[in-house]
Amino acid sequence: MMDIVSLAGEDGGGTSTAVCNDITSFRPILYFTERKTFRFTIDGIEYTAKEDMTWSDWIESDYNTAGALISKGNIRMRITSSDRDGIICYSDGLIDVKPSDIINSEKLYEIVTTDE
């Protein structure tokens, strides 16, 4: 008995059809697309992130060269010039970024110091 198998093309479009004598010998090939990186700034210092990366993803990645962390639902960083902690905010309204927010290269971010 022969089985007919449809495969998606490498680019995610179109399909091709293969006829297999033994479906157990069929080995699918997976293709992964690497997300592009971009630069963004926090208090004028550039950092790198991947497309559609959330702050939580960035914190847990190798791109977090600033040592930022999540604390009390906020993204916190140490400000080396003043040796104080601060919360990362959007500079166009001083709204705290949330761990689930997607990092946007077109937004400006700044650190607002806290007394904690």
Secondary structure, DSSP 4 states (H G I P E B T S, - for coil): --EEEEEE-TTS--EEEEEES-GGG--------PPPEEEEEETTEEEEEETT-BHHHHHTSTT-TT--EEETTEEEEEETTTTEEEEEEETTTTEEP-TTSBP-TTS-EEEEE---
